[in-house]
Amino acid sequence: MKVVTVGTGMAAAEFVQQLRLGGFDGDIVMCSAETHAPYSPCVIPYLLAGEPADNVFWKGRDFYRRYRVTARLGDPVVEIDRQQTRLRTAQGRVEPYDRLFFAPGSRSRFPCRDWLDTAGVFGFKTLSDMQAIDGHIRTQGVQRAVVIGGGFIGLDAALALRHRGLQVSLVHCHERLLERMTDVDGGRFATEQLAQRSGIDLYLSSEVATVTARNGQACGVRLRNGRDIDAALVIVATGFVPNSAPLTGAEQGIAVGNDLLAEARILAAGDVAVTRHALDGPAGLYATAPNAIAQARVAAAYVLGGQTRYAGSLNANVLRKHLDFPIVSAGRFEGEAVTFRNQRLFRRVYLQEGRINGYILIGDTRLAGYIYNLYLTREPVAGAIGSVLADSRGESYYRSMMNLAPAGA
Ligand SMILES: Cc1cc2nc3c(=O)[nH]c(=O)nc-3n(C[C@H](O)[C@H](O)[C@H](O)COP(=O)(O)OP(=O)(O)OC[C@H]3O[C@@H](n4cnc5c(N)ncnc54)[C@H](O)[C@@H]3O)c2cc1C
């Protein structure tokens, strides 16, 4: 049997490794738009900050050789011919398959495609993006940058650039940052902390009208209110588009079942896959590394002939790179809110029928593992959760791990 992957990213690398570890002896061909060994996009902000991040090639630089893979790199797949069970690449290569693992991830969404024609404007999604940004900073001696978009990825980029010593402005269309990862109060708290402590200049409730350029080179952005921000580097992080077009002709992702099958012979996983939520959330694109890896494992088990079913995705997020007050959240912000907050901490859980439905923790991660576990297991917590949140020493977690009664009980 011949297995072909579209993409060499986190999902595809995990899938191929699991196949080989599970004894698969057939041919494996991996196709990628990029030229690298499999890498982790999660580590890119560390590279951008100028830090050594050897683990970017998270499964080893020799991945293709070690797992006996034929790698077709630097040539994106543009079409899947289901009738003929083969794919076609931009350079015209045709690759037949018996099983196709479709995992091309997603790409940065540009509100205006023209911006990309200006030198110094980049998305922030791939290692190739990061290398281009890094090269631009070095060759142009960039001192000032603008990041457009105050979600998870925009902040990851802005914090990394600030850590590198650049002066960074961040433009966001909402009145608070991270509005998808937090509720109103949590988002406001996070925004205040970032405004006071990150060193990034925030432009909230603001929209970029245009990228300004001199001789084809970006020199800043102009906001809709007419204000100009100078910068020789502009990073656009205003969301993602799933790369589903080669398979579906559309860019809305690909619905998969509990076996990760999109259709006969074709499995899909990672940022491109529309999966069900593990608890009670809606089906959707749950674009995180743990989800991609879990999906890849189930897909590999399917190809190996196993019975594993995908348990569903979680919308858990942790923002903590280059930040001394991590921001953690998961679940739905609906139900009865129980909150503990002081100047440095914001901790809130949402309860439904006495069980955690969603949570936001800002300021430290001492309780994160404990709350995450309570959320997953849906244990009744209504009576005790207030004192757990107020536990500034984070003892609750350790007491529960040791099977000890809550402090003061
Ligand atoms: C800056 C950044 C920071 C992140 N931080 C975190 C984090 O802290 N925690 C977390 O859980 N998640 C994080 N993520 C998200 C995580 O990296 C993704 O959810 C995960 O990589 C998804 O895996 P994937 O295999 O679907 O896609 P990817 O790992 O993105 O791989 C997709 C691959 O497919 C290739 N490709 C694209 N189109 C084609 C085509 N037409 N033909 C062939 N190949 C193609 C791409 O070049 C790419 O190499 C971060 C993402 C970014 C961008």
PDBQT file of the ligand as one rigid body, heavy atoms in Angstrom, charges set to zero:
ROOT
HETATM    1  C1  LIG A 501       3.246  31.288  15.391  1.00  0.00    +0.000 C 
HETATM    2  C2  LIG A 501       2.431  30.103  15.845  1.00  0.00    +0.000 A 
HETATM    3  C3  LIG A 501       2.453  29.728  17.169  1.00  0.00    +0.000 A 
HETATM    4  C4  LIG A 501       1.689  28.658  17.610  1.00  0.00    +0.000 A 
HETATM    5  N1  LIG A 501       1.735  28.316  18.924  1.00  0.00    +0.000 NA
HETATM    6  C5  LIG A 501       1.008  27.270  19.354  1.00  0.00    +0.000 A 
HETATM    7  C6  LIG A 501       1.055  26.883  20.724  1.00  0.00    +0.000 A 
HETATM    8  O1  LIG A 501       1.746  27.497  21.557  1.00  0.00    +0.000 OA
HETATM    9  N2  LIG A 501       0.308  25.795  21.108  1.00  0.00    +0.000 N 
HETATM   10  C7  LIG A 501      -0.463  25.103  20.218  1.00  0.00    +0.000 A 
HETATM   11  O2  LIG A 501      -1.110  24.135  20.602  1.00  0.00    +0.000 OA
HETATM   12  N3  LIG A 501      -0.540  25.464  18.916  1.00  0.00    +0.000 NA
HETATM   13  C8  LIG A 501       0.176  26.515  18.457  1.00  0.00    +0.000 A 
HETATM   14  N4  LIG A 501       0.136  26.865  17.134  1.00  0.00    +0.000 N 
HETATM   15  C9  LIG A 501      -0.755  26.103  16.225  1.00  0.00    +0.000 C 
HETATM   16  C10 LIG A 501      -0.074  24.791  15.744  1.00  0.00    +0.000 C 
HETATM   17  O3  LIG A 501       1.201  25.074  15.246  1.00  0.00    +0.000 OA
HETATM   18  C11 LIG A 501      -0.939  24.170  14.664  1.00  0.00    +0.000 C 
HETATM   19  O4  LIG A 501      -2.222  23.907  15.205  1.00  0.00    +0.000 OA
HETATM   20  C12 LIG A 501      -0.345  22.864  14.115  1.00  0.00    +0.000 C 
HETATM   21  O5  LIG A 501       0.938  23.093  13.561  1.00  0.00    +0.000 OA
HETATM   22  C13 LIG A 501      -1.272  22.273  13.055  1.00  0.00    +0.000 C 
HETATM   23  O6  LIG A 501      -0.642  21.205  12.409  1.00  0.00    +0.000 OA
HETATM   24  P1  LIG A 501      -0.920  20.935  10.845  1.00  0.00    +0.000 P 
HETATM   25  O7  LIG A 501      -0.107  19.753  10.486  1.00  0.00    +0.000 OA
HETATM   26  O8  LIG A 501      -2.367  20.926  10.584  1.00  0.00    +0.000 OA
HETATM   27  O9  LIG A 501      -0.379  22.235  10.097  1.00  0.00    +0.000 OA
HETATM   28  P2  LIG A 501       1.113  22.772   9.979  1.00  0.00    +0.000 P 
HETATM   29  O10 LIG A 501       1.946  22.288  11.092  1.00  0.00    +0.000 OA
HETATM   30  O11 LIG A 501       0.990  24.235   9.763  1.00  0.00    +0.000 OA
HETATM   31  O12 LIG A 501       1.657  22.071   8.642  1.00  0.00    +0.000 OA
HETATM   32  C14 LIG A 501       1.062  22.277   7.384  1.00  0.00    +0.000 C 
HETATM   33  C15 LIG A 501       2.127  22.054   6.336  1.00  0.00    +0.000 C 
HETATM   34  O13 LIG A 501       1.488  21.885   5.068  1.00  0.00    +0.000 OA
HETATM   35  C16 LIG A 501       2.205  22.597   4.082  1.00  0.00    +0.000 C 
HETATM   36  N5  LIG A 501       1.284  22.967   2.989  1.00  0.00    +0.000 N 
HETATM   37  C17 LIG A 501       0.392  23.976   2.936  1.00  0.00    +0.000 A 
HETATM   38  N6  LIG A 501      -0.299  23.972   1.777  1.00  0.00    +0.000 NA
HETATM   39  C18 LIG A 501       0.174  22.916   1.073  1.00  0.00    +0.000 A 
HETATM   40  C19 LIG A 501      -0.119  22.365  -0.201  1.00  0.00    +0.000 A 
HETATM   41  N7  LIG A 501      -1.065  22.889  -1.001  1.00  0.00    +0.000 N 
HETATM   42  N8  LIG A 501       0.593  21.297  -0.626  1.00  0.00    +0.000 NA
HETATM   43  C20 LIG A 501       1.530  20.736   0.166  1.00  0.00    +0.000 A 
HETATM   44  N9  LIG A 501       1.862  21.221   1.394  1.00  0.00    +0.000 NA
HETATM   45  C21 LIG A 501       1.191  22.280   1.840  1.00  0.00    +0.000 A 
HETATM   46  C22 LIG A 501       2.736  23.825   4.820  1.00  0.00    +0.000 C 
HETATM   47  O14 LIG A 501       3.857  24.324   4.157  1.00  0.00    +0.000 OA
HETATM   48  C23 LIG A 501       3.067  23.240   6.199  1.00  0.00    +0.000 C 
HETATM   49  O15 LIG A 501       4.396  22.808   6.257  1.00  0.00    +0.000 OA
HETATM   50  C24 LIG A 501       0.884  27.934  16.679  1.00  0.00    +0.000 A 
HETATM   51  C25 LIG A 501       0.877  28.307  15.331  1.00  0.00    +0.000 A 
HETATM   52  C26 LIG A 501       1.639  29.383  14.916  1.00  0.00    +0.000 A 
HETATM   53  C27 LIG A 501       1.606  29.784  13.464  1.00  0.00    +0.000 C 
ENDROOT
TORSDOF 0
